[in-house]
């Protein structure tokens, strides 16, 4: 699944899953674009990517700020010579495990903004570069919270459900123009965000970051294009397993957001 010379932009790339994706995809031969709010941390990751022999460029922006994102995407696309893959990884969750009324409404809305407006803003900017170039791929880092009932983290759950719908919308609108869009749930990767959450207290079965890297690398290579518009999960799905089941998944029109009868 090595794709030497192709260009990826990863949001929230200064730490956690974003950093793991940057380093892992650099190892697969990708040229790396990093977007986030912490310039110093982004540049540290960029240096690590360059140490792996790949070009890497960082750009500072808050994903909800359209003007800043447009400038950042332009900087990355110009430096790398284009964009082949966007990974919308930046995301947040409420600071406490509370029900809707108990939580601070402004904090809940901030989660919605980052997790929904953010991918919309960045995808809008990236698509304006990908479409004239003949296509590309988008991975939205999602979560099982988007399709499960939860008694807490309302903003997070609602935002991830909305992100699934964004995936299906972009797939429906642009697949015939060479754009392939996927939801990838990373499973339970141990990060600064997930480790302190009460729901993960005592957890030992963390998803290895390499499982996320391998799945995103497989999508970026084009091997899973037939399954675009669908949801896959690292740690449960692998590229090979999905390829073995692709006829069944397509025939059943499975793994996409819809009402069940």
N, C-alpha and C positions, 0 to 999 in steps of 0.2 A: 504493500500500500504506500510505498515511497513515491512521492510526486515532486521530483526535483524542480525547483524554479517557480512553482505556483505561489500565489500571494494570498495570505490570510490576514484579516483584521479581527482582533479579539478585544471585546470590551471587558472592563473590570479585570484587566490583565496584570495588575500589579501584585496580586496575591491569590491564594486559594486555588480554586479550579482554573481560573484564568491563567495564572502563572504556570500551572501544570500543563495546560493545553499549549501555551506558548513554547515551553521547553520541549514538550513531547512532539509537537508538529515540526519544530526545528529539526528534531532528530529524524523525522520522516522526510526531510528535504525541503520543507516549506520556507519561503521568505516571510518574515513575521512583522505585522503591524500591531502595535499595542495602544489601546485607548483607555484612559482612566483619569482620576483626579489628582493622584499623587505623583508628581513629576519625578521626584527622586527615586521612588520605588519602581516606577515604570522603567527608568533608565537602568536600574540594577538588573531587571529582567531582560531588557534589551541586550545588555552586556553578556549575560549568560547565554542568550541565543547566539550572539556573535561568536562566543567561545566554541559553539558547536558548528561553526563554519557557515552560518547563514546570515543574510542581511536582516537587520532588524531596525525598525524606526518606531519611536514613541510619539504620542500626541496627547496633550492634556485637554480634557473636556468633561463636563458633567453631561451625561447622556440625555438629560431632559432639556438641555439648552440647545435649541436648533442651530443658532448661528455658530456656537462653539463647535458643535458636532460637524457641521458642514465644513468648517475650516480644518478640523482634525482629519476628517475623511479625505479631504483634498490633499492634505499634507502627506498622508500615508500612501494614497493611490499614486500621487506624483513620484514620491520617493521610490516606491516599489515597481512602478510602471504599470499599475492596474490592480484590480482586486478579483480574485477567483472565488474566495470563500469569506463569508462574514459569520462570526460566532457571537451572537448576542448573549454574553455571559453575565454582564453586570446585573446585580439584583440585590434586594434587601428584604428583610423580614421584620415584623414588629419586635420590639425589644423585650416583650414579656408575653407569656402564654396566657392570654386573656380572651374572654368572649367579646363580642362586638361592642356592647354597651360599656363594659368595664375598661376597654382600651381607649386611649386618646385618639379621637377621630382624626385629628391632623396627622398623627403618626400613621394611622391606617391609610389615609389618602396619600401620604408621601410614598408608602410602599406601592400603591397603585401607580403613581406617577413614574417611579423608577422602573418598575417591572413591566409596565405596558407602554407608557409614552416613550420610555427610553428605547426599547426595541423598534418602535414605530419610527422614531426620529432617525436612528442610526440606519435602519433598513431603507428608509426613504432616500437618505444620502447615498448609501451604497448602491442601491438599484439604479440611481441616475448615472452611475459609472458602469455598472455591469450590463445593463440593457443595450447601450450602444456598442458594447464590446462583444455582444453575442451570447451572453449568459453568465451564469455563476451559480453558487450555492449559498444558502443561508441555514445556519443551525441556530435555533432558539433553545437555550438551556432552560428546560422546563422542570416540572415536578409532578409526582403523583397527587400532590395536593390540588392540582387543577381539575381532577375528576373524582376526588374523594370528598365525602362529607367530613368536616372537621369542627370540633367544638371550640377551637381557638384559632388565632392567626387568620382572621377574616380577610384582611387586605391581601395577604400572601396567596391564600387559596383562590380568591376571586381574580386576582391578577394573573395567576398561572392558567386559570380557565380561559381568560380573555386572550392570553398569549397563544393558547392552542387554536383559538378561532382566527387569530391573525395568521398563524401558519397555514391554515386551510384556505384563507382568503388569498394570500399571496400565491399559494400553489395554484389555485383556480385561475387567477388572473394572469400569471406569467409563465406557467410551465411550458406552454407552446412557444414561448420566446426564449427558452433555454435556462430558466430559473428554477431550481429545485430547492424546496424548503422543507425542513424537518424539525420536529420537536425531539430533543434528546434530554431525557431525565438522567442525571448523573448517579442516581442511587444515593446512598448515604456516605458521601465522601467526608472525611474528617477535616474540617476547616475552622477558621476563627469564628465563622457564623454558626455552624452546626454543632460544634462540640459543646458549647455551654447550654444548649437548649434542653429543657427538662425532659422532653420526649426521648432524648437520646442518652439519658443518664444510664450509665452502666453498659452501654452498647460496646460490643467487641467485634461485631461483624460489619466493619466499615468496608465500603466499596473502594478498591484500590484505584487511585487516579489513573493508572495506565489503562484501565478498562474504558474510561471516558475518552482518553486520547485515542485509543484504537478504534472506537466507534466513530468519533468525529473524523479521524483520518480516513476511514473507509468511506464515509459520506463524501468527504472532500475529493477522494479519488474518482468518484462517479460510479462506484460499484453498486450503490443502492438507489440509483436514480429512479428505478421503477417503483420504489416505495415512497416517493416524495409525498409530502402532505400528511405524513403519519408520525406517530409517537413511538419512540424506541427508548429502551432503558439500559444503561450501562450496568453491568453486573448480572443482568438477567438475559439480555440480548448480546450476541456477538455478530460481527459481520457475516461470518460463515453460516451461523444458525439462521440468520435472516434470509440469506441467499437460498438456503435449503427450503425455506417456507414461503418464498416470495409468491409463488403461484397461488398457494392457498390464501395468503394475505390479500392479494389483489382480487381473487375470485370472490372472497367474502367481503371485500371492501372494508377490511378490519383496520384497527389501530388509528382511526380518525375520529374526531369529535362529532358526535351525533346523538340523537335520542334513540334509546333502545325500545323495541316494541314488546 
